[in-house]
């Protein structure tokens, strides 16, 4: 007691304490305020320390102590990082290029919509004829778009993140061939609706009809009634046809263009000469006296069926005046749309056209892609469905780009399977008897620590081909991966038991003993006691400080326990101060 009185009254002891160590004594209590220690009163008139190394060592010790305390609190989750939240960064908007004519303003259908709930959508709309691009291997695709500003054409460049294609990329009737732009978008890795693969395949109607033939052969004529069609690669094969009247279709055209009704053989030969002048292919179909046309469209998961009846008397229902009405969606029509939507890797937007003859039979004649025209009274609803479909596709791209796979690891981690497999029975290649002690090392008690089992990654042979030094050292514990801590320790002369225990502890376990010590592992309590024992050659004041700080750090469990122990230590300091305050 007298020793503590002298030590606490000594000015050198207070000077060696860390910064802020005695600040808790001046903090008022709930019931009474603790008096100030006389040592603190005697500290003020004391002249400054002549030695600069003492103050430097104290500041360094204080910095290290505060840094370790903050690190420990951060690891235990005691520091509240949400106290000062960082302001969210402004996300760069996603650029959507819509290829369509100027009659439809697609920007209003994407207004207020966000990709994945965080990215705004910036809509750029133009026709194929107003676009140009350059695609790179690593730079993506740079699109140049011509816009009119104050009566002057201005070219604006941007990199689209997604493209909605609502125009035909190729039409022989209008002399427009934009397949090179489709190739450029594919070259730049741009995602579109529909896919660029399907759009490029839809640039040839006979090629698309060949896919309908596959569906016809798969489902049969009852479920998928396909019209009979004949393909001629050139005019040389167009000699005759078995039945008349027929419908001759020249090349690749849309909206009823390039279709001619032929009544007899003479007209058919005249039509073959026209095909020769066009230098293209042709197809023929038997003419069907139709009662009305049927159109089944599919936008995402939405289905609609329409019936169109010609009023002007033209054999082409899509030419002249016609009456359009929506009909019920049957399972037969749904099967047609679903079967056609699977071609070319999948069609998000498609439509199936069929003809209902006067004898009550249906004939499928054509399928259209995302460039199909929208008809009926629900055009606004269909455009909104297309906008929602595009947003969902863009969201999928953002989610897929964010979940990148982790790189493969050459060797599995050895830390995780150790605690789980130590509770199970013997593994493959392991004896159920206790492991013999290493040569020259002390025997480990069986009750001090359960025997460790061999994890499958620890049973691999070393590729370096190290030779065992003794019969006991050929256990699977030494068959590690190259460069592991186990081989390093065994190479320096330590026993195999020490080598197997080094570097494979879970994060909560203490550090293993150094080489040359007993192989038995002390408990965490014993370790803290050994660390808390002061060195006899240290200063007594420093050993007292280290004892408090080490015991406090070793007994830290959770937030509540830390606060309770800290309060106990603070009360102990106050008791010492009040004891010698006289």
Secondary structure, DSSP 8 states (H G I E B T S, - for coil): -HHHHHHHH-HHHHHTS-TTSSGGGGS--SS------HHHHHHHSS---S-HHHHHHHHHHHHHHHHHHHHHHHHHT-S-TTTT---------EEEEEE--TTS-GGGGSTT-EETTTEEEEEEEE-GGGEEEEEETTTEEEEEEEEEETTEEEEEEE--SEEEE-S-SEETTTTEE-HHHHHHHHHTT-EEES-HHHHHHTT-HHHHHHHHHHHHHHH-TTTS-B--EEEESSGGG-S--SSSSEEEEESS--TTTTEEEE-SHHHHHHHHHHHHHHTS-EEEEE---EEEEEEEEEETTEEEEEEEEESS--S-TTSS-EEEEEE---HHHHHHHHHHTTGGG--SEEEEEEEEETTS-EEEEEEE-TT----STTHHHHHHHHHHHHHHHHHHHHHHHH-------SS--SSHHHHHHTTS---TT--SS-----TTS----TTTS------GGGG---TT----SSGGGGSGGG---TT-HHHHHHHTT--HHHHHHTT---TTS-----TTS-SS---HHHHHHHHHS--TTS-HHHHHHHHHHHHHHHT--SHHHHHHHHHHHHHHHHHHHHHT--
